[in-house]
Amino acid sequence: MKKLNSFLFLGAVLLGSLNSCTQNESYTETEQAEVANAAVAQPSPTGKSLGVNGIAGVNWADGRDNFVDGWVIPSGLEAGDSYATVSAKTNSVLNAFTTNINGVNTVRIPINPPSVSESWWNSYNAVIDMATSKGWNVIIACWESSSARDGKIDDTTKFWNMWSTVVNKYSGNSRVYFEVFNEPYGYTLSQLTPIYAEFLSRYPGVPRGRILLSGTGYSEDVKGVGADSRFTSCLLSLHNYAFWATRTAAAWRTDWRNRIGNYGARTVITEFGATMNSGKDYQNGSQSDNEIAYIVSTSDVCRTDKIASVYWPGLRDNDSYSLQRRGGSGTAITLQTVNSSGVFRLRYGWGLN
């Protein structure tokens, strides 16, 4: 939610051909698979967290934030990119994530109705295809528009049409997770749960363990949704940020556990983060600093209580919380770690340090 504002020879040949592609190219599913498989390059994800399904992740976000009125376009991608270009760029980004954040195996990406119903979807699904072909999990989460920003679904017809398109394409892919609606703060619990129940009713073929239901408020408390017997096998999506409050590390640990309740085995922290470009030492710095206390306590709770986590963001251009800074050009995207102590703490929470 943060709102502050090599390749082998075959790969080289492929990339040369990618640059000549246009946005309007139409790929069959077989051609898409061939592009993805040809572009796969090591390293691939090697670790898993102590939490549910071994999820150890980062968000890949739009530089404008994921609340946009048009297409959501994660940093490094461009609206004119073809399927093949998005595939090659995704390959570069994921390889860089793996190199710089060893053990990461999940990427959370945004969707909204325009991104799925319009031509961008033909290119954008290359992110999912490439990631899953490389052994990554992908969490697909729905954001509302920038102009609405009321914590509610903007248009229910477009919302369900979007999910039907996505579910029909990816329900059979065991590495794809569906997060119904990000930060539903416009709804009370009694208003929110019927939406989740309708998702389950509309898409009964999706395994419950690959459906993420956001907690109430800014996805800030999962206990109410978790207690609903209709959603027993579903995962729960939780957010919490240091700028929401000032606490000691011990109080942050208590706060996390209060938000999770007895549902840690089903909970994925899909967003947490703090300033990474200020030089703060999250490994050895003074916990009198609220952000350091927060990051330390978050990693402690994830490790001790075995809670899966997805950092906000692994990559988002011009975001002070971003763990990685983007470089390179074209399809040869490079990433540089902004704060190694932040990476240490993230991996510590996964049980990898």
PETA-V718361 format. One line per field, one symbol per residue. phi: phi as a letter, one per 40 degrees, with the letter a starting at -180 (. if undefined). psi: psi as a letter, one per 40 degrees, with the letter a starting at -180 (. if undefined). A space follows every 10 residues. Layout:
phi: ???
psi: ???
This chain:
phi: .dbbd.dcdd cccdcccccc cbcccbbccc cccccccccc accbcbbacc cdfgcbbbcb bcccgccbcb ccbddhcbdc ccdcccdccc dcccccdccc bdhcbbbbbc badccbcbcd dccccccccc dcccgccbcc bcbcccccfb gbccaccccc cccccccccb cccccbbbbd acfcccbcdc ccccccccdc ccbcccddcb bbbcccgcfc accccccccc bdcccbbbba bcccabacdc cccccdcccc gcbccbcbcc aaaacbbbgc cccbcccccc ccdccccccc cccccfbcab cbbcaadgbc cccbbcagaf cccbbbccac cccdcdcccc gbb
psi: ehfg.aiidd ddddddddee iideihhidd ddddddddeh iiiiheiiie aheehhiiih ihdeiegidb hhgihdiide hidddddddd dddddddddd ghehehhhii iiddddeadd ddddeddddd dddeeiihhh hhiiiddcfe eihdhddddd ddddddddde deheehihhd hhgfeeiidd dddddddddd ddgeehhdee hhhiiibffe heddddehed fdeiihhhih idedihiidd dddddddddd befdeehhge hiiiheeeei hedeiheehd dddddddddd ddddefhiih ihidhhhfhe ehdihhaaib eghiihhdhd ddddddddde fe.
